[in-house]
């Protein structure tokens, strides 16, 4: 079973990543690439969460200084 390009794009894979997944010869290769993409997205998510936490901290400090 080969995922559709639309599904892979919706999952956040680039066109090159989607083509690589679709070109896999075995399910094991496909799973390996999909897990790699998942890991990269999770790292990005964590970085974005840290940025949000920092913004929350700055907002809190500005509000505390104003009071």
SULFENZI-V655140 format. One record per residue. RES is the residue in three letters. SS is DSSP state (a for helix, b for strand, c for the rest). D_CENTER is the distance of its C-alpha to the mean C-alpha in Angstrom with 2 decimals. Layout:
RES&SS&D_CENTER  RES&SS&D_CENTER
//
This chain:
UNK&c&22.87  UNK&c&20.63  UNK&c&17.79  UNK&c&18.54  UNK&a&16.98  UNK&a&16.41  UNK&a&14.48  UNK&a&12.22  UNK&a&11.76  UNK&a&11.24  UNK&c&8.44  UNK&c&6.72  UNK&c&8.61  UNK&c&11.08  UNK&a&14.71  UNK&a&15.44  UNK&a&12.81  UNK&a&14.14  UNK&a&17.62  UNK&a&17.16  UNK&a&16.11  UNK&a&19.04  UNK&c&21.34  UNK&c&21.02  UNK&c&24.45  UNK&c&23.71  UNK&a&21.46  UNK&a&20.84  UNK&a&19.51  UNK&a&17.24  UNK&a&15.89  UNK&a&15.45  UNK&a&13.32  UNK&a&11.20  UNK&a&10.84  UNK&a&10.06  UNK&a&7.12  UNK&a&6.07  UNK&a&7.12  UNK&a&5.46  UNK&a&1.83  UNK&a&4.92  UNK&a&6.76  UNK&a&5.38  UNK&a&5.97  UNK&a&9.14  UNK&a&10.17  UNK&a&10.13  UNK&a&12.04  UNK&a&14.41  UNK&a&15.09  UNK&a&15.97  UNK&a&18.12  UNK&a&19.87  UNK&a&20.63  UNK&a&22.03  UNK&a&24.12  UNK&a&25.48  UNK&a&26.34  UNK&a&28.10  UNK&a&30.07  UNK&a&31.13  UNK&a&32.31  UNK&a&34.12  UNK&a&35.87  UNK&a&37.00  UNK&c&38.60
//
